[in-house]
Amino acid sequence: MAKPNIVFVLLDDLGWMDLGCYGSEFYETPNIDRLAAQGMRFTDACAASPVCSPTRASILTGKYPATVGVTDWIDWGGGCHPRRGKLVDVPYLKCLPLAEKSIAAALRAGGYSTWHVGKWHLGGADTYPERHGFDVNIGGCEWGCPLNGYFSPWEIPVLPGHDVPEGTYLTDHLGDRAAALIRDSVGKPFFLNLSLYQVHTPIEGKPEKVAKYEAKAKAMGLDKLDAIIDGEPFPCEDNKHLHIQRRVVQSDPVYAAMIESMDENLGKVFAAIDETGQADNTIVIFTSDNGGLATAEGSPTSNAPLSEGKGWMYEGGTREPLIVKWPGATVPGSVCSVPVTSPDFYPTMLEMAGLPLMPLQHTDGVSIAPLLRGGGELARQAIFWHYPHYGNQGGTPGCSVRAGDYKLIEFFEDGRLELYNLRDDIEEDRNLAAAEPDIVASLHASLIEWRTSVEAKIPESNPAFDAAAWPG
């Protein structure tokens, strides 16, 4: 039997509640909703990090960010400075190491054409997609967002936007290029790593779509709501003059316009698969790299009922939409509540492609193929996170573990432990640490054992911290 094509769609900053099929009543995502009706939708899928670069490294390597060494987002110069509050951020790698054999390299060795379209954000030219097993790279560079905006010229180093009509919307261009690759494919199965810059800042939508959602917000009465509330000061020195601003309802017309453009362009890709007669032999995986931006930088979306968002250790920072359509394997319209995480994609795609697993590479991933075929469990005790940094969105350094329904978070500033039963308390409103000391002790021991095994770095105290000088 021919190897299946694989389309891996990775969105940037898309929140768990940002799709119609996950419950959004304001955003419109008919193409993704249709994908969910054709495949399996996961309720408890998690990004390996609450920020982008670490999750991207995790997907490509099959390892946790702490194992790879990429634990925070990478700036375009590769010189991210440590942020400081009560603690000082730990050092981390500023690129995806060439020693890693990426899933693209593994699939290419197994006979696949490999294409990267969109955001890379894993280091400079020496570690671009071409150096990690991709035959084609369209738009992947060290930049994490189109600094000049979504309308051309974009000034993205490898996609300057001067060769397209001025004002071309970046997501339209990438959608067209991805669809063209599919239509032009011949002879070999393909792996398309479609990593849209959407919906990362700057928050910019097409004017006609923005007007549509302004009218929709007014019709729903959302324009009269106090959608954003001010909170406490930021905890790190870089941003201590700012206050955390939490969006409590989805109502931003510009963000909604971005969501619709994203969905529209995925529709182009899905149409290309159908038109070339490859729908029955093409796997589609759709997910996001971290939670929605809900507490800073304009706070364009809300992740409610999840707590907080991008840059935080709570569920709003790491719980993601995940939809998988695997023709002949997934039951259309099925739903899975087993927790899965970013490193799992590597062994899963190898198994889907009928290629040998590479356990020495994807050391932290577990194939979720049994779940996709209708099985109920995975041979794994727990999932781990390690984010020893101050998030640009207000989160503080910490690590966490989930085993079954329970999630334990350790906050490094004061050693505080918080325990939540996510099945009963998805909002993470009720800290059970005092009521369930045995569960706390067990999960904390496993968390310490794990981070010791991967030599995870722990932030140190900031000797210059002056609590009296802090705002608030």
VENDA-V265759 format. One line per field, one symbol per residue. phi: phi as a letter, one per 20 degrees, with the letter a starting at -180 (. if undefined). psi: psi as a letter, one per 20 degrees, with the letter a starting at -180 (. if undefined). burial: 1 if it has 16 or more other C-alpha atoms within 10 Angstrom, else 0. A space follows every 50 residues. Layout:
phi=???
psi=???
burial=???
//
This chain:
phi=.ffffcddddedmfefdecgfdofddfccffffffffecddeececffbe cfgfffffffdmcfgfffoddbfdffemdgefecbfddgefbfdaegfff effffffffeoefccdcofdlcofgfcfgfecnefccdnebffeaffene dffemfgebfmedcggnffgffffffffffgffefbncfcddeedffgdf gffccfgffgfgeffffffemffeeefcdfcfffedfgcfeddfceedbf bfffffffgffgfgffgffffffffemdffccecdcbceafffccalnlf ccdgefelagndefgfecfcfbccdcgncfegmeccdffcbgffffffff ffemdffcgfeefdecfeggffeofdbcebebdccbceceffdofdfabb bccmeecdddefgcmfdccceffebffledfegfecfffgffffffffff fffdlfedfdfefefcffeffo
psi=qqqqqpooooqojprhjjqgijipigqpmhhhhhghhibppphlqpqiqj rfgggghgghikqqhhghinirqpriijkpqpqpchrpqqqrqjropiip orhghghghjjqppppobqfkkrahikrhhikjphpooioaiqirnhjri pqphkpgjmhjijrppjppghgghgggghhgghipqgqqqoononqhpkq qqoprpghhghghghggghijhiiqnhpqqbrqqiqhhkiiqqpoppiqo johgghhggggggghhhgghhhgghjkjhikppppparirrqoijrlimi rpjpjqpbbpjqirhhhhpqqppponpigqppjqppjpprrgihhfhghg ghikqqqmhigmhiqppjhhghijrirqmphrqqqonlrpqijiqrprrr qpocipppppphgjjppppqohhhmhilhoojghhmhggggghhghgggg hhhjlpppqrqoijpnhhiqr.
burial=00111111111111111111110101111111101111111111111111 11111111111111111111111111010000111111111111111001 11111111010111111111111100111101111111111111110011 11110100101000000111111111111011100000111111111111 11111100110011011000011000110000111100110111111111 11111111111111111111111000011011111111111111110111 11111111111111111111111111101111011101111111111111 01101010001111111110110000000001111111111111111111 11100111111110001111110001110001100000110011011001 1000011110000010000000
//
